[in-house]
Amino acid sequence: MAGIAILGLALQGCAGSTTPAPASSSTKIDGTGKTLDVMIGANALYPAEQKQWFQDVSDRFEKQTGAKVNFETFASANDELTKIQTSVLSGQGPDLYNLGSTFTPTAYSTGAFVQLTEADWKKIGGRDKFIPGTLGISGPDAKHEVGIPFASRPFVMAYNKDLLAAAGIDKPATTWDGLTAQAKKLTTGDTYGMALAYADSYDPWKFVWAMSLQAGNPILDGKKARFDDPTTLKAYQTYFSWLTDEKVVDPSAIGWKNAQAVAAFASGKAAFLPMTTSTSMVTLDKSAVAGKYAYALMPTVPPGAKTTPKNGKPATSIISGDNMVVAKYSKNQDLAFALVNMLTSASSQTSYQKLFGDLPTNAAAAKKLEDGNAALAPVIDSAAKSVGTPFSGAWGDTQLALVNVVVQSIPSLSTGSLKVSDLKAKLATAQTAVQAALDKAK
């Protein structure tokens, strides 16, 4: 199967070899009596495992440097953005942030995080330590980077092989219209065609972004917001129709977070689990669908089309995962880089993958994982076909606006319908807000 490292090179061939460079030979850092503060997203799927991981990391780091690690968590994109803004304004806060990759442009635009020099990269083993493709959203270009890749999380779709076979479907559709048709055929009794999380803080916007980009609309086009584009309206209508018109989703999904959607699929009550990642494997392999599911690429042809439009991009996923950024205001920058070096080592990344399912960004760990793991082939393929969200300081506000349209539509969706005029009004409000954020970001 195609390798993670090789596919990464196809994404960013100029990034260099995937042979890890040796770590810095500088003297050991003495952090005795110090505490390094780290901000990271809360893991809703595996909270107990994350809590134990926090303790294990702190113990290991204290053994290496004498310093303890204190982890703080954020639970949503809004929390993430608020924490960044608060720390930037106050000039104090966490020493190290582990951010969703799409928030790296926002972090970069503040000027409050360390722009990585060659010396900084050497402290963590060099840029060649990482899969080149994971560096695709570390900064606007290779000479201006703030993000250090920690985890790779390309999106795919899980499907129940037994349910599809029973319905006479040999493989998932490659168009959104085709997937909708399959989901309708697979919806029967208390088993639904899809498991979705309408109340999740992260999932909904990715559907809208993917469908819009596939139709030729990147949502942000240079200095112009494009929420008022017909493709954006069509994307939302399609996403909402699965619940309201097509009825291929459990009505309870209107209040589901991602963990509940995964649980529904794991129980065998849904044929498709779109917009999931390899992190779900940890749950699925211990569930009722163990051995009965597989991953596939999500559709790349937008709603209403049979082929990719001329100006569309067949994106399977955003360039997704986590990047670490070091705060300029931190008085513990050397300790922060030492922790990053530890967490991005091959052994640490391999352990993290086994615990949480995220793909490694460390090239050596990724190569070890890919060998003989056919189940991950579609995930690896998606990583190669992913497209980065616009590298704009306004992207954080854009992402929140995309989610807010869903949040504001929930009351109407609860009644079983949503007026097109109401949806257009919400998109007009989002258009104004995001255009203002873009103008400010200039």
ZATINU-395402 format. One record per residue (C-alpha): z, x, y; residue in one letter; residue number from 1. Coordinates in pm, 1 decimal. Example, Ala and Ser with C-alpha at 12.3 -4.5 7.8 and 13.67 -1.06 7.14 Angstrom:
<recs>
- z_x_y_fike_drendren
- 780.0_1230.0_-450.0_a_1
- 714.0_1367.0_-106.0_s_2
</recs>
This chain:
<recs>
- z_x_y_fike_drendren
- 0.0_0.0_0.0_m_1
- -51.6_108.5_358.1_a_2
- 238.2_318.7_482.4_g_3
- 468.5_237.3_772.2_i_4
- 419.8_582.6_920.8_a_5
- 41.9_577.2_876.6_i_6
- 11.9_232.4_1032.0_l_7
- 234.3_344.3_1313.8_g_8
- -10.9_622.4_1389.7_l_9
- -285.0_366.3_1421.0_a_10
- -80.7_192.0_1688.6_l_11
- -12.3_500.6_1893.2_q_12
- -211.0_795.7_1765.5_g_13
- -125.2_1019.8_2057.5_c_14
- 243.4_1018.8_1973.9_a_15
- 215.0_1313.9_1739.6_g_16
- 317.9_1395.1_1385.5_s_17
- 560.3_1183.9_1188.2_t_18
- 737.2_1491.8_1053.3_t_19
- 1091.9_1477.9_1188.4_p_20
- 1178.4_1757.6_1426.2_a_21
- 1504.3_1941.7_1369.9_p_22
- 1805.4_1821.0_1561.6_a_23
- 1932.7_2018.9_1854.4_s_24
- 2121.0_2332.3_1762.5_s_25
- 2359.7_2289.9_2054.2_s_26
- 2731.5_2333.6_1996.2_t_27
- 2929.8_2046.4_1854.9_k_28
- 3042.4_1792.7_2114.0_i_29
- 3417.2_1753.0_2153.0_d_30
- 3498.3_1391.6_2233.4_g_31
- 3862.8_1402.3_2132.8_t_32
- 4055.4_1120.0_2298.7_g_33
- 3741.0_954.1_2438.4_k_34
- 3590.4_613.6_2361.5_t_35
- 3219.1_541.7_2376.7_l_36
- 3137.2_183.4_2477.9_d_37
- 2830.7_30.5_2312.1_v_38
- 2671.2_-308.8_2380.8_m_39
- 2475.9_-463.2_2091.6_i_40
- 2346.2_-803.7_1990.6_g_41
- 2569.2_-1013.6_1766.3_a_42
- 2427.1_-1053.4_1416.0_n_43
- 2443.7_-1425.6_1348.6_a_44
- 2311.4_-1389.5_995.0_l_45
- 2559.5_-1125.4_881.2_y_46
- 2862.0_-1129.9_1114.8_p_47
- 3116.3_-1000.5_860.8_a_48
- 2886.8_-716.1_756.9_e_49
- 2828.4_-623.5_1119.9_q_50
- 3200.9_-613.7_1191.9_k_51
- 3252.4_-376.5_898.1_q_52
- 2955.4_-166.7_1013.4_w_53
- 3115.1_-132.5_1357.4_f_54
- 3429.5_7.3_1198.8_q_55
- 3239.9_239.2_965.8_d_56
- 3030.0_377.7_1251.8_v_57
- 3336.8_440.4_1466.7_s_58
- 3519.9_614.1_1181.6_d_59
- 3222.4_835.0_1102.8_r_60
- 3161.5_921.6_1466.8_f_61
- 3526.7_1002.3_1525.2_e_62
- 3517.1_1236.8_1227.6_k_63
- 3211.7_1411.9_1376.0_q_64
- 3309.9_1425.6_1742.6_t_65
- 3668.6_1310.0_1783.6_g_66
- 3552.2_1010.2_1987.8_a_67
- 3587.1_645.4_1889.8_k_68
- 3319.1_381.3_1938.2_v_69
- 3398.6_43.4_2091.9_n_70
- 3134.5_-222.5_2028.5_f_71
- 3078.0_-525.5_2251.2_e_72
- 2828.5_-795.5_2158.1_t_73
- 2598.5_-1039.0_2335.7_f_74
- 2498.2_-1365.9_2170.4_a_75
- 2181.8_-1466.8_2352.7_s_76
- 1897.8_-1340.3_2569.2_a_77
- 2074.3_-1485.3_2871.7_n_78
- 2391.7_-1289.7_2786.5_d_79
- 2179.6_-979.7_2740.6_e_80
- 2013.9_-1010.3_3080.3_l_81
- 2339.6_-1099.3_3256.5_t_82
- 2517.2_-794.1_3113.7_k_83
- 2237.7_-561.7_3223.7_i_84
- 2238.0_-707.0_3575.7_q_85
- 2617.9_-693.6_3605.6_t_86
- 2636.6_-331.3_3491.7_s_87
- 2353.9_-224.5_3720.8_v_88
- 2512.1_-388.5_4025.8_l_89
- 2860.9_-256.3_3954.9_s_90
- 2756.3_88.8_3835.5_g_91
- 2985.7_61.1_3538.0_q_92
- 2983.9_-87.0_3191.7_g_93
- 2872.5_19.7_2844.3_p_94
- 2764.1_380.9_2797.5_d_95
- 2495.7_280.6_2551.0_l_96
- 2300.9_-43.5_2507.6_y_97
- 2121.4_-155.1_2193.7_n_98
- 1867.8_-397.6_2341.9_l_99
- 1598.7_-617.3_2196.5_g_100
- 1273.6_-428.7_2248.5_s_101
- 1134.0_-697.3_2481.9_t_102
- 1420.9_-629.4_2723.8_f_103
- 1332.5_-260.0_2755.6_t_104
- 1095.2_-327.7_3050.2_p_105
- 1377.5_-506.9_3231.3_t_106
- 1613.7_-217.0_3168.2_a_107
- 1347.4_30.9_3280.9_y_108
- 1276.9_-158.5_3602.5_s_109
- 1640.4_-131.6_3715.2_t_110
- 1626.3_248.2_3728.3_g_111
- 1982.1_244.8_3589.7_a_112
- 1907.3_402.6_3253.9_f_113
- 1830.6_762.4_3160.1_v_114
- 1460.4_841.1_3166.4_q_115
- 1425.3_1062.4_2862.9_l_116
- 1331.1_1425.9_2912.1_t_117
- 1212.7_1664.0_2643.1_e_118
- 1567.9_1799.8_2630.6_a_119
- 1704.4_1449.1_2574.6_d_120
- 1463.4_1389.7_2287.4_w_121
- 1569.1_1718.9_2129.7_k_122
- 1931.2_1600.6_2131.8_k_123
- 1833.7_1321.5_1893.6_i_124
- 1587.9_1516.9_1679.0_g_125
- 1266.3_1481.5_1881.3_g_126
- 1010.8_1203.1_1929.7_r_127
- 843.8_1302.3_1602.0_d_128
- 1152.1_1182.1_1419.0_k_129
- 1033.7_824.7_1483.4_f_130
- 741.6_614.1_1362.5_i_131
- 493.0_636.1_1652.8_p_132
- 433.3_260.1_1664.1_g_133
- 801.8_191.8_1730.2_t_134
- 772.7_392.6_2051.9_l_135
- 514.0_147.3_2182.4_g_136
- 757.7_-29.2_2415.6_i_137
- 993.3_259.5_2498.4_s_138
- 844.5_284.3_2845.9_g_139
- 525.1_221.4_3043.1_p_140
- 382.0_544.7_2900.5_d_141
- 490.5_844.0_2690.4_a_142
- 609.3_1038.1_2996.1_k_143
- 829.9_759.3_3128.8_h_144
- 1049.6_631.5_2848.9_e_145
- 1404.6_499.0_2836.8_v_146
- 1411.3_327.7_2496.3_g_147
- 1496.4_506.5_2172.8_i_148
- 1383.1_305.0_1867.8_p_149
- 1672.9_198.7_1645.4_f_150
- 1541.1_-87.5_1430.0_a_151
- 1197.4_-233.0_1360.7_s_152
- 1175.8_-607.3_1309.2_r_153
- 814.9_-731.8_1289.3_p_154
- 782.7_-1104.5_1230.9_f_155
- 626.3_-1264.8_927.3_v_156
- 644.1_-1592.0_736.2_m_157
- 832.1_-1648.6_411.0_a_158
- 694.0_-1905.9_169.6_y_159
- 816.3_-2068.4_-151.3_n_160
- 564.2_-1971.7_-419.1_k_161
- 671.5_-2247.5_-658.2_d_162
- 638.3_-2525.0_-398.7_l_163
- 293.2_-2406.1_-291.9_l_164
- 174.1_-2376.9_-651.2_a_165
- 297.9_-2727.6_-735.1_a_166
- 98.8_-2861.5_-440.3_a_167
- -215.0_-2674.2_-546.2_g_168
- -200.7_-2431.6_-251.5_i_169
- -282.8_-2074.7_-350.4_d_170
- -182.1_-1901.2_-26.1_k_171
- -56.8_-1973.3_327.4_p_172
- -313.9_-2067.7_590.7_a_173
- -431.4_-1815.0_848.4_t_174
- -472.9_-2071.4_1128.8_t_175
- -196.1_-2275.9_1291.4_w_176
- -389.2_-2598.3_1229.1_d_177
- -427.3_-2502.8_864.1_g_178
- -56.8_-2425.0_834.6_l_179
- 28.8_-2763.2_985.3_t_180
- -194.6_-2935.5_729.2_a_181
- -31.4_-2742.7_444.5_q_182
- 315.5_-2823.6_576.3_a_183
- 231.1_-3196.4_580.6_k_184
- 116.0_-3177.8_220.0_k_185
- 436.1_-2996.9_123.8_l_186
- 671.1_-3241.7_298.0_t_187
- 813.1_-3486.9_48.7_t_188
- 1152.4_-3650.8_13.9_g_189
- 1419.9_-3416.3_144.5_d_190
- 1194.5_-3111.5_114.6_t_191
- 1005.2_-3017.4_429.1_y_192
- 699.4_-2810.8_503.6_g_193
- 877.8_-2583.2_750.2_m_194
- 1224.1_-2461.1_837.9_a_195
- 1254.6_-2399.0_1213.0_l_196
- 1538.9_-2330.1_1456.7_a_197
- 1472.8_-2525.7_1775.6_y_198
- 1816.5_-2447.4_1921.4_a_199
- 1796.4_-2072.3_1867.1_d_200
- 1807.4_-1846.1_2171.6_s_201
- 1530.5_-1618.2_2047.0_y_202
- 1294.2_-1792.4_1803.1_d_203
- 1112.8_-2064.5_2005.1_p_204
- 951.0_-1848.9_2273.3_w_205
- 785.3_-1625.1_2014.5_k_206
- 580.4_-1915.5_1877.5_f_207
- 458.5_-2008.9_2225.0_v_208
- 383.2_-1649.3_2319.6_w_209
- 192.1_-1581.8_1996.5_a_210
- -20.8_-1896.6_2015.9_m_211
- -94.6_-1838.0_2385.1_s_212
- -190.9_-1473.4_2335.6_l_213
- -408.2_-1563.0_2039.0_q_214
- -588.3_-1808.6_2268.3_a_215
- -637.0_-1540.4_2535.4_g_216
- -334.4_-1603.3_2756.6_n_217
- -72.1_-1322.5_2771.3_p_218
- 166.2_-1549.5_2974.8_i_219
- 188.8_-1266.9_3229.6_l_220
- -147.1_-1139.8_3351.0_d_221
- -87.3_-842.2_3578.3_g_222
- 77.1_-988.7_3887.7_k_223
- 16.5_-1350.6_3790.8_k_224
- 225.1_-1585.5_3576.8_a_225
- 23.7_-1817.0_3352.5_r_226
- 265.4_-2086.9_3242.2_f_227
- 26.3_-2338.1_3398.0_d_228
- -255.7_-2234.1_3164.0_d_229
- -372.6_-2508.5_2920.7_p_230
- -310.7_-2273.4_2627.5_t_231
- 60.8_-2263.3_2709.8_t_232
- 79.1_-2642.2_2714.4_l_233
- -110.1_-2656.8_2382.5_k_234
- 129.9_-2405.2_2227.2_a_235
- 437.3_-2607.3_2324.5_y_236
- 276.7_-2930.7_2209.4_q_237
- 200.9_-2777.8_1870.2_t_238
- 551.1_-2636.8_1831.4_y_239
- 714.3_-2966.2_1926.2_f_240
- 472.5_-3179.5_1721.6_s_241
- 598.4_-3030.5_1396.2_w_242
- 920.8_-3217.0_1467.2_l_243
- 800.3_-3527.4_1649.9_t_244
- 450.0_-3618.6_1528.0_d_245
- 377.0_-3429.0_1208.4_e_246
- 737.3_-3463.5_1087.1_k_247
- 714.1_-3150.1_872.3_v_248
- 1057.0_-3028.5_988.2_v_249
- 1401.9_-3159.8_898.6_d_250
- 1515.5_-3370.2_1200.2_p_251
- 1843.9_-3174.3_1193.7_s_252
- 1646.9_-2862.4_1290.3_a_253
- 1664.1_-2971.8_1653.1_i_254
- 2017.7_-2831.1_1651.2_g_255
- 1960.4_-2536.5_1418.9_w_256
- 2003.7_-2170.9_1494.9_k_257
- 1805.9_-1912.0_1298.7_n_258
- 2075.8_-1873.1_1032.8_a_259
- 2054.9_-2244.1_950.6_q_260
- 1676.4_-2232.6_917.3_a_261
- 1706.5_-1937.9_680.2_v_262
- 1973.3_-2125.1_482.6_a_263
- 1747.9_-2432.4_449.7_a_264
- 1464.0_-2221.5_311.9_f_265
- 1705.1_-2030.8_87.1_a_266
- 1823.1_-2359.4_-65.9_s_267
- 1464.9_-2448.3_-161.9_g_268
- 1441.0_-2731.8_91.6_k_269
- 1147.5_-2588.4_288.2_a_270
- 812.2_-2446.7_186.3_a_271
- 760.9_-2217.4_486.4_f_272
- 998.8_-2014.7_701.5_l_273
- 784.8_-1898.5_995.8_p_274
- 897.8_-1635.8_1245.2_m_275
- 1134.3_-1453.9_1015.2_t_276
- 1178.9_-1083.9_944.7_t_277
- 1273.6_-862.9_654.2_s_278
- 1637.0_-924.6_750.3_t_279
- 1609.7_-1257.4_567.5_s_280
- 1551.9_-1068.8_241.2_m_281
- 1921.9_-984.7_219.0_v_282
- 2001.8_-1358.2_207.0_t_283
- 1700.6_-1478.5_7.9_l_284
- 1747.5_-1230.7_-275.4_d_285
- 2091.6_-1382.0_-339.3_k_286
- 1980.7_-1743.7_-305.2_s_287
- 1820.5_-2024.1_-504.8_a_288
- 1473.8_-1893.1_-413.2_v_289
- 1532.6_-1537.3_-537.0_a_290
- 1214.5_-1428.6_-713.1_g_291
- 1037.1_-1743.3_-595.1_k_292
- 944.7_-1643.3_-241.4_y_293
- 711.3_-1397.6_-73.4_a_294
- 622.6_-1287.5_277.8_y_295
- 286.9_-1339.9_446.2_a_296
- 138.1_-1276.0_787.4_l_297
- 176.9_-1563.9_1029.0_m_298
- -139.3_-1742.1_1146.0_p_299
- -341.4_-1548.7_1403.0_t_300
- -583.7_-1825.9_1505.3_v_301
- -448.3_-2048.2_1787.3_p_302
- -404.4_-2425.1_1764.8_p_303
- -730.4_-2617.1_1796.5_g_304
- -945.6_-2323.2_1685.0_a_305
- -1100.2_-2211.9_1356.4_k_306
- -1152.0_-1850.4_1459.1_t_307
- -996.4_-1618.3_1715.2_t_308
- -1144.6_-1689.2_2059.7_p_309
- -1348.2_-1412.9_2221.0_k_310
- -1070.3_-1315.6_2461.8_n_311
- -786.2_-1381.8_2218.9_g_312
- -572.6_-1126.0_2038.2_k_313
- -492.8_-1186.5_1668.7_p_314
- -130.6_-1079.8_1709.4_a_315
- 87.4_-1132.2_1403.8_t_316
- 408.5_-1047.4_1590.2_s_317
- 550.8_-896.0_1902.4_i_318
- 641.6_-527.5_1880.6_i_319
- 988.3_-622.4_1777.4_s_320
- 1315.9_-453.0_1706.1_g_321
- 1590.5_-277.0_1896.9_d_322
- 1584.2_10.7_2143.9_n_323
- 1883.8_213.5_2256.2_m_324
- 1915.5_302.6_2624.5_v_325
- 2172.5_533.0_2783.6_v_326
- 2327.2_429.3_3116.4_a_327
- 2286.0_671.1_3407.3_k_328
- 2633.8_584.8_3531.3_y_329
- 2789.3_686.3_3199.3_s_330
- 3023.9_984.4_3204.2_k_331
- 2973.9_1018.2_2828.9_n_332
- 2599.1_1071.8_2807.2_q_333
- 2625.8_1363.0_2563.6_d_334
- 2839.6_1150.6_2333.8_l_335
- 2591.2_864.2_2366.6_a_336
- 2304.0_1087.2_2256.5_f_337
- 2517.8_1221.8_1971.6_a_338
- 2576.5_866.2_1846.7_l_339
- 2205.8_784.6_1875.1_v_340
- 2126.1_1096.8_1675.7_n_341
- 2368.2_987.6_1404.5_m_342
- 2243.9_627.4_1389.7_l_343
- 1876.3_726.3_1375.8_t_344
- 1920.5_982.1_1098.4_s_345
- 1734.8_907.3_773.8_a_346
- 2056.0_839.9_581.3_s_347
- 2200.2_606.5_845.9_s_348
- 1874.4_414.3_876.6_q_349
- 1844.1_373.8_500.4_t_350
- 2199.4_239.4_479.3_s_351
- 2136.7_2.4_772.0_y_352
- 1822.3_-134.2_605.8_q_353
- 2005.6_-206.8_282.1_k_354
- 2284.1_-382.9_470.4_l_355
- 2084.3_-586.8_725.3_f_356
- 1719.0_-570.2_615.6_g_357
- 1572.3_-423.1_935.9_d_358
- 1296.6_-168.9_882.8_l_359
- 1382.0_191.0_977.9_p_360
- 1234.2_357.0_1284.4_t_361
- 1307.7_698.3_1135.5_n_362
- 979.9_815.8_979.5_a_363
- 1139.3_980.7_675.8_a_364
- 1353.3_675.4_596.5_a_365
- 1051.4_446.1_641.8_a_366
- 839.4_651.5_403.5_k_367
- 1112.7_638.6_140.3_k_368
- 1142.5_261.1_180.1_l_369
- 772.9_184.6_154.6_e_370
- 719.2_369.6_-172.8_d_371
- 711.4_112.0_-451.4_g_372
- 832.9_-181.5_-238.7_n_373
- 543.2_-423.1_-263.3_a_374
- 747.0_-716.2_-130.1_a_375
- 754.3_-553.0_212.6_l_376
- 377.1_-493.0_230.1_a_377
- 310.4_-796.7_456.0_p_378
- 597.3_-692.1_685.0_v_379
- 454.3_-343.4_714.5_i_380
- 109.7_-492.4_776.5_d_381
- 254.3_-710.8_1053.2_s_382
- 409.0_-405.5_1216.5_a_383
- 61.8_-254.5_1244.6_a_384
- -88.1_-573.8_1388.0_k_385
- 190.6_-645.4_1635.8_s_386
- 123.9_-659.0_2009.4_v_387
- 371.5_-559.9_2277.4_g_388
- 490.6_-809.4_2533.5_t_389
- 391.5_-715.5_2891.4_p_390
- 582.0_-411.6_3018.2_f_391
- 709.3_-580.1_3332.6_s_392
- 1043.3_-592.7_3507.1_g_393
- 993.3_-969.3_3517.4_a_394
- 968.4_-1006.9_3141.2_w_395
- 1339.7_-1082.7_3098.5_g_396
- 1306.0_-1380.2_3333.0_d_397
- 980.5_-1477.6_3160.5_t_398
- 1141.7_-1481.9_2817.6_q_399
- 1430.1_-1692.8_2945.4_l_400
- 1187.5_-1934.9_3110.5_a_401
- 996.7_-1975.3_2783.0_l_402
- 1319.3_-2061.6_2601.8_v_403
- 1446.9_-2287.4_2880.3_n_404
- 1145.6_-2516.4_2845.3_v_405
- 1257.2_-2577.9_2486.8_v_406
- 1624.2_-2617.1_2581.3_v_407
- 1536.3_-2869.1_2852.5_q_408
- 1313.4_-3061.1_2609.8_s_409
- 1580.6_-3105.4_2341.4_i_410
- 1717.7_-3437.9_2479.4_p_411
- 1370.7_-3594.1_2471.1_s_412
- 1288.9_-3442.3_2133.8_l_413
- 1608.8_-3599.3_1999.9_s_414
- 1454.7_-3939.1_2064.8_t_415
- 1148.1_-3842.4_1864.4_g_416
- 897.8_-3783.6_2143.7_s_417
- 823.2_-3587.2_2457.9_l_418
- 594.2_-3710.5_2735.4_k_419
- 312.5_-3474.8_2827.7_v_420
- 389.0_-3535.4_3196.5_s_421
- 749.2_-3421.9_3144.8_d_422
- 636.2_-3108.7_2961.9_l_423
- 388.2_-3027.6_3237.1_k_424
- 664.3_-3065.7_3495.4_a_425
- 887.1_-2823.4_3306.6_k_426
- 601.7_-2572.4_3281.9_l_427
- 535.4_-2606.5_3654.7_a_428
- 900.8_-2524.5_3725.6_t_429
- 880.5_-2224.9_3491.9_a_430
- 557.9_-2112.4_3658.0_q_431
- 723.9_-2107.8_3999.9_t_432
- 1034.2_-1923.5_3875.7_a_433
- 843.7_-1657.4_3683.7_v_434
- 591.1_-1601.7_3963.0_q_435
- 883.0_-1543.4_4198.2_a_436
- 1031.3_-1292.9_3950.3_a_437
- 694.8_-1117.7_3928.0_l_438
- 661.5_-1098.1_4305.0_d_439
- 1013.0_-954.4_4326.8_k_440
- 940.5_-701.8_4049.8_a_441
- 652.4_-552.2_4251.2_k_442
</recs>
